């Protein structure tokens, strides 16, 4: 089971916003959901806890 399946929609949006998603551009949301679906639960939890993007620090 993918880690994203364990999150409700609001948490997915919250993670996407920390990763740079702009709610004014709803067409981009699917790209962020695709990225989040490839992450493990540990990385998602760290983004939610620390409120910053791991992808930015890793240079992805």
C-alpha positions, 0 to 999 in steps of 0.5 A: 500500500502506498503511503499516500493512501494513509493520508486524508485529502487535507494532509496531501494538500498540506504536504504539496503546499510545503513542497511548493504547490500554489493553490492558485494553480490547481492544474499542478496538483496532480504533479505534486500528488504523483511526487508524494505517491512515490515518497515513503511515509517517513519522508511525508511525516518529516515534511508534515512535522518540520514544515519544509520540503525534503526535496528542496534540501536534497536538490530534487 
